[in-house]
Amino acid sequence: MAAAAHRRARAGAAPLSHGTAADKPVNNSRRPGLSSIVGAIGIVYGDIGTSPLYALQQAVGEAGTFDAAAVRGVLSLIFWALAVSVTLKYVTIIMRADNDGEGGILALFALAQRRLIHGSTWAKVCVGLALAGTAFFFCDALITPAISVLSAVEGLELLSPNLKQAVVPITLIVLAVLFAYQRHGTARVGSLFGPVMVVWFLVIAAIGIFPILRHPEVLTALNPLAGVELLARRPQVALAVIGAVFLALTGAEALYADMGHFGRAPVRVSWYTLVAPALVINYFGQGALLLELGKPVEHPLFQLVPAAVLPWLVLLATAATVIASQAVISGAFSMARQAVHLDLLPRLRVLQTSALEHGQIYVPMVNWLVFIAVCGFVIGFGSSDALSGAYGAAVVGTMVVTTILGGFVAATQWNWPKWQIAALFGLMLVTDLAYVAGNMTKVPTGGWIPLTLGALLCLIFTTWRNGRLELRAALAKLAVPRSELPKLVSGVHRVPGTGVFLASNPQLVPSALIRNIEHNAVVHQRVIILNVEIADSPRQDPVRRLQIEEVLPGVFYVTARFGFMETADVAEALKACRARGLRVFTEDSSFFVGRHVVRARPLTGLRGLQRRLFARMQQYSTQAAEFFRMPFRDVVILNTAVEI
């Protein structure tokens, strides 16, 4: 879904720095080549592309009655939902908001806060929205693989009723293989994603055409009044129908989240030329089939083909849902690294899985936590129908946050007139809030689960963010200002070699340097104080990555800047130093890292709980040496006890 892409991911420890990255926009209007269009179809549209497996069936079922008017009403609601929420909102408007070519909720957050005063009310609101949007995305990532793979494997029931008991075990096996493969990376299968999804969209369009030709009256559902009449005629189930119709939109946020991987043009071209037509034709084909049969049926998409073709369609559907699941899993890796860089999560171990594609990474902790949660959803709910009760509540939260932040960007950076913002973003917000109301009907039947998980994640994000602020404040009281450095090293015995000290604040002397002088009473012949900054742009221009300042003979302050979608790498920073004339090599250097041992003061209530939770998270977070890819054998860790 929101990160339905197998590409990028981030991680970091330094606070988000403002104004350190170039504000120069990146041209994201690349001319779309065939390979980029096919790639976009495979990576961006896997989730929304598999929604026909369950969306129409669920929406018609929620209508509470079965007749031609109900079928046409549901089709009308689905068609106009795609038109407004996908074509107008994401494809036409929101994709204009690219943060140096990148999209997604955290990229939009970083873009929006550029024009905000730190600590202001609007800045706090922006942070709160980012926290909520990120939490909702992770909840979405827990449910998508479960419902997608379940809905495809359930096609086996049509082959033989005896296979019904095998649906859950087979689903778990498919998911286990999928998650186990993550450590190998997606590069090997990435080239297959696009062609498979192209075949999927062509097939669902082809099998939907014939029922429409037999019952062209189904096209009257293009009239928006058909949907309005259904809601007016069945007011007692109107919100439930809207919540079910929303299932057809899940994955729409991926259009924006994955924009940076392909560019706006390929995503838009693939939507207009293949994805949108195929989805509409298939939904209307399913509707025409229901009109023809005159009764509701299970899995209407599979009913569109003869029995001889059904096994092949089930196989293709399973492949498509695995791709959709792969996309959202990789998107979870991507979002986790962004969240770390933006100080919403502790440092996480991030492994690069491709030497060519920087965005292809593997985050072991995220992978196995998501796997456990997905298996829990499959076992606990047992079917895609039951799971649809929990699906959507998280996604719609992300969509609301996107609309609000997008409106803010339109007002502050696009300089749109107020009436235009009110008209367009007002329409989108009203639509989103209608889906919020519709999804609230799912709370008793499972919707409470993603909402509860989202609240817990928000608590974790808030705890870590506030804890980091308190930790920095406590460290500042213990710190030695940079101006005291000459006194600190004066008269201290110099030893051969280079000492590299990691610094979180360039205006302070690193605690590791202070502890080294206290305990060892020596200073290296050459000292490099390295500060890693995470910019509020996705990637940093390599030409502007480094800043070197010699503050004392043999003592250098080096600032290395990385984008929040890049992996901060000390070796890369030192390589850039050599290009700038500072001859330093990792094999000839010793690396010193300060480790902060946090002790929480005994406080009661939520604040005390958050401080204790932060201390535990700090204890188990990935150490700076591993996070910044420092050579382990040459790293010395010096502890500093801090009480908050």
NUMARFI-848289 format. One record per residue (C-alpha): x, y, z. Coordinates in steps of 0.5 Angstrom, whole numbers, plus 500, padded with zeros to 3 digits. Example, Ala and Ser with C-alpha at 12.3 -4.5 7.8 and 13.67 -1.06 7.14 Angstrom:
<rs>
R/east/north/up
R/525/491/516
R/527/498/514
</rs>
This chain:
<rs>
R/east/north/up
R/500/500/500
R/503/507/502
R/509/504/501
R/508/499/496
R/515/499/493
R/521/494/493
R/526/500/493
R/528/505/499
R/529/505/506
R/532/509/511
R/536/510/518
R/539/515/522
R/541/518/529
R/542/525/528
R/536/530/529
R/533/532/522
R/537/539/520
R/533/544/517
R/536/548/511
R/542/544/510
R/540/541/504
R/539/544/497
R/532/547/496
R/533/546/489
R/527/542/486
R/529/536/482
R/526/535/475
R/521/529/476
R/518/530/470
R/522/525/466
R/520/522/459
R/517/515/461
R/520/510/457
R/517/503/456
R/521/500/462
R/520/505/467
R/512/504/465
R/512/497/466
R/516/497/472
R/511/502/475
R/506/498/474
R/509/492/477
R/511/496/484
R/506/501/484
R/500/498/483
R/500/491/486
R/496/493/492
R/490/497/488
R/491/492/482
R/489/486/487
R/483/490/490
R/478/487/485
R/479/480/488
R/475/482/494
R/472/489/494
R/466/489/490
R/464/482/493
R/464/486/500
R/461/492/498
R/455/488/495
R/454/484/501
R/454/490/506
R/448/493/502
R/444/488/505
R/440/487/499
R/441/484/493
R/438/487/486
R/440/491/480
R/440/498/483
R/444/495/489
R/449/493/484
R/449/499/480
R/450/503/486
R/456/500/489
R/459/500/482
R/458/507/481
R/461/509/488
R/467/505/486
R/468/508/480
R/467/515/483
R/472/513/488
R/477/512/484
R/476/518/480
R/476/523/486
R/481/519/490
R/486/516/486
R/485/520/479
R/484/527/482
R/487/527/489
R/494/523/488
R/495/523/480
R/493/530/479
R/494/534/485
R/498/530/491
R/504/528/486
R/506/535/485
R/508/535/492
R/515/532/490
R/521/533/496
R/527/533/491
R/523/528/487
R/521/523/492
R/514/522/495
R/510/519/501
R/508/521/508
R/515/522/511
R/517/526/505
R/511/530/505
R/512/532/512
R/519/534/511
R/517/538/505
R/512/541/509
R/516/543/515
R/521/547/511
R/516/553/512
R/515/552/519
R/518/555/525
R/521/550/530
R/517/550/536
R/511/553/533
R/504/551/534
R/503/549/526
R/510/545/527
R/507/541/533
R/501/540/529
R/505/538/523
R/509/533/527
R/503/530/530
R/500/529/523
R/507/525/521
R/507/521/527
R/499/519/526
R/501/518/518
R/507/513/519
R/503/509/525
R/497/508/520
R/502/506/514
R/505/501/519
R/499/498/521
R/497/498/513
R/503/494/512
R/501/489/517
R/494/487/514
R/496/488/506
R/500/481/506
R/494/477/510
R/488/480/506
R/492/480/499
R/494/473/499
R/488/470/503
R/484/473/498
R/488/469/492
R/488/463/495
R/481/462/497
R/480/461/489
R/482/454/491
R/475/453/494
R/472/454/487
R/476/448/485
R/474/443/490
R/470/445/497
R/475/440/500
R/480/445/499
R/477/450/504
R/481/447/510
R/487/448/506
R/487/455/505
R/490/458/511
R/496/453/511
R/497/454/504
R/497/462/506
R/502/461/511
R/507/457/507
R/506/462/502
R/508/468/507
R/513/464/510
R/517/463/504
R/516/471/502
R/518/473/508
R/524/468/509
R/526/471/502
R/527/478/504
R/534/477/506
R/536/476/499
R/533/482/497
R/528/484/491
R/533/485/486
R/533/478/483
R/525/478/482
R/524/485/481
R/525/485/473
R/519/480/474
R/514/484/478
R/512/489/472
R/511/483/466
R/507/479/471
R/502/485/473
R/502/487/466
R/499/480/465
R/494/481/471
R/491/487/468
R/490/485/461
R/487/479/464
R/482/482/469
R/480/487/463
R/479/481/458
R/475/477/463
R/471/483/465
R/469/485/457
R/465/480/455
R/459/480/461
R/459/488/460
R/458/486/452
R/452/481/454
R/449/486/459
R/451/493/457
R/446/496/462
R/451/496/467
R/454/502/464
R/449/506/467
R/453/506/474
R/457/511/471
R/452/516/473
R/454/518/480
R/446/519/482
R/446/511/482
R/451/511/488
R/447/517/491
R/440/513/490
R/443/507/494
R/446/511/500
R/439/514/500
R/435/508/499
R/439/504/505
R/441/509/510
R/442/504/515
R/448/501/512
R/450/507/508
R/456/508/512
R/458/500/512
R/457/500/504
R/462/506/504
R/467/503/508
R/467/497/504
R/467/501/497
R/474/504/500
R/477/497/499
R/477/499/492
R/482/504/494
R/487/501/498
R/494/502/495
R/492/509/492
R/497/512/497
R/503/508/493
R/502/512/487
R/505/518/491
R/510/514/496
R/513/511/490
R/513/517/485
R/521/518/487
R/523/511/484
R/520/512/477
R/518/519/476
R/511/522/476
R/510/521/468
R/511/513/468
R/506/513/474
R/501/517/471
R/502/514/464
R/501/507/467
R/495/509/471
R/491/512/465
R/493/507/459
R/492/500/463
R/491/500/470
R/485/505/471
R/481/502/465
R/483/495/467
R/480/496/474
R/474/499/472
R/472/494/466
R/473/488/471
R/469/491/477
R/464/493/471
R/465/486/469
R/463/483/476
R/457/487/476
R/455/485/470
R/456/478/472
R/452/479/478
R/446/482/474
R/446/476/469
R/446/471/475
R/441/475/479
R/444/473/486
R/450/474/490
R/456/469/489
R/463/468/492
R/469/471/489
R/466/474/483
R/472/475/480
R/474/468/479
R/467/466/477
R/468/470/470
R/472/465/467
R/470/457/466
R/472/452/470
R/478/450/466
R/481/456/466
R/480/457/474
R/487/454/476
R/491/458/472
R/487/465/474
R/488/463/481
R/496/462/480
R/496/468/477
R/492/472/482
R/497/469/488
R/503/471/484
R/500/478/483
R/498/478/491
R/505/476/493
R/508/482/489
R/503/487/492
R/505/484/499
R/513/484/497
R/511/491/495
R/508/493/502
R/514/489/506
R/519/493/502
R/515/499/503
R/515/498/511
R/523/497/510
R/523/504/507
R/519/507/512
R/523/505/518
R/529/508/515
R/526/514/514
R/523/514/521
R/529/513/524
R/532/519/520
R/527/523/522
R/528/521/530
R/521/517/530
R/525/511/532
R/531/508/535
R/537/506/530
R/535/499/527
R/540/494/523
R/539/496/516
R/542/491/510
R/544/493/503
R/541/488/499
R/543/490/492
R/550/493/490
R/546/497/484
R/540/499/487
R/541/503/493
R/534/503/495
R/534/495/496
R/535/494/503
R/533/489/509
R/531/491/516
R/531/484/520
R/527/487/526
R/522/490/521
R/521/484/517
R/520/479/523
R/515/483/527
R/511/484/521
R/511/477/519
R/509/475/526
R/503/480/526
R/501/478/519
R/501/471/521
R/497/473/527
R/492/476/522
R/491/470/518
R/490/465/523
R/486/470/527
R/481/472/522
R/481/466/517
R/478/469/511
R/479/475/507
R/471/477/508
R/473/477/516
R/479/481/515
R/476/486/511
R/473/488/517
R/480/490/520
R/482/493/513
R/482/500/511
R/481/504/518
R/489/505/518
R/489/507/510
R/484/512/511
R/488/515/516
R/494/516/512
R/490/519/506
R/487/524/511
R/494/526/513
R/496/527/506
R/490/531/504
R/492/536/510
R/499/536/509
R/498/537/502
R/493/543/503
R/499/546/507
R/504/545/502
R/499/548/496
R/498/554/501
R/505/555/503
R/510/553/497
R/505/553/491
R/502/560/493
R/495/557/490
R/489/562/492
R/485/560/498
R/479/559/494
R/482/554/490
R/485/550/496
R/478/550/499
R/475/548/493
R/480/542/491
R/483/540/498
R/476/541/501
R/473/536/496
R/478/531/498
R/478/532/505
R/470/531/505
R/471/525/501
R/476/522/506
R/472/524/512
R/466/520/509
R/471/514/508
R/473/515/515
R/466/515/518
R/465/509/513
R/471/505/516
R/469/507/523
R/463/502/522
R/468/496/522
R/471/498/529
R/467/492/532
R/469/487/527
R/476/488/527
R/477/495/526
R/479/497/533
R/486/492/532
R/489/497/527
R/487/503/531
R/490/500/537
R/496/498/534
R/497/505/531
R/496/509/538
R/501/504/541
R/506/506/535
R/504/513/536
R/506/513/543
R/513/509/541
R/514/515/536
R/512/520/541
R/516/517/547
R/523/516/542
R/522/523/539
R/521/527/546
R/526/522/549
R/531/524/544
R/530/532/546
R/531/531/553
R/537/527/552
R/540/532/548
R/538/537/553
R/541/533/559
R/548/532/554
R/548/539/553
R/549/541/560
R/555/536/561
R/558/538/554
R/564/542/553
R/563/547/548
R/567/547/542
R/571/553/544
R/574/549/550
R/577/544/545
R/584/548/545
R/585/548/553
R/582/540/553
R/588/538/548
R/593/543/550
R/599/539/554
R/596/532/552
R/601/527/550
R/600/526/542
R/600/519/539
R/601/517/532
R/595/515/528
R/588/518/526
R/583/518/531
R/576/519/528
R/570/521/534
R/563/521/532
R/559/528/534
R/552/529/534
R/553/536/535
R/558/540/531
R/558/546/537
R/560/541/542
R/566/537/544
R/564/529/543
R/564/526/550
R/568/520/547
R/574/525/546
R/573/527/553
R/573/520/556
R/579/518/552
R/583/524/555
R/580/522/562
R/582/515/562
R/588/514/557
R/591/521/557
R/593/521/550
R/590/525/543
R/592/522/536
R/597/526/532
R/591/527/527
R/584/528/530
R/577/528/526
R/571/530/529
R/565/527/525
R/558/530/525
R/553/526/521
R/547/531/519
R/541/528/516
R/538/533/511
R/530/535/510
R/531/533/503
R/531/525/500
R/538/525/498
R/544/530/498
R/548/532/492
R/555/529/493
R/559/535/491
R/555/538/497
R/556/532/502
R/562/535/506
R/565/541/509
R/572/541/513
R/574/546/518
R/581/545/521
R/580/548/528
R/587/547/531
R/593/544/528
R/592/537/526
R/584/537/529
R/579/537/524
R/571/538/524
R/568/535/518
R/560/535/517
R/558/530/512
R/551/531/510
R/546/525/508
R/539/525/505
R/534/522/509
R/533/517/504
R/540/515/504
R/544/510/509
R/549/515/513
R/556/511/512
R/562/513/515
R/567/510/510
R/563/514/504
R/565/520/508
R/572/519/509
R/573/517/502
R/570/524/500
R/575/527/505
R/580/524/501
R/577/527/495
R/578/534/498
R/585/533/500
R/584/530/507
R/588/524/506
R/585/519/511
R/584/512/511
R/579/507/515
R/585/502/515
R/590/507/519
R/584/510/523
R/581/508/530
R/574/510/531
R/571/513/538
R/564/513/539
R/560/515/545
R/555/511/548
R/550/514/552
R/547/510/558
R/540/513/560
R/537/512/567
R/530/514/568
R/528/519/574
R/523/515/578
R/517/519/576
R/509/516/576
R/504/517/571
R/505/517/563
R/511/521/563
R/515/516/568
R/513/510/563
R/515/514/557
R/522/515/560
R/523/508/562
R/521/506/556
R/525/511/552
R/531/508/557
R/530/501/555
R/529/503/547
R/536/507/548
R/539/501/551
R/537/496/545
R/538/501/539
R/543/499/534
R/549/502/536
R/552/508/532
R/558/504/530
R/554/499/526
R/549/504/524
R/554/508/521
R/558/502/518
R/564/503/522
R/569/498/521
R/568/494/528
R/575/492/529
R/577/499/530
R/572/502/534
R/572/504/541
R/566/505/545
R/566/510/551
R/560/510/556
R/557/516/559
R/551/516/564
R/546/520/563
R/540/521/567
R/533/524/564
</rs>
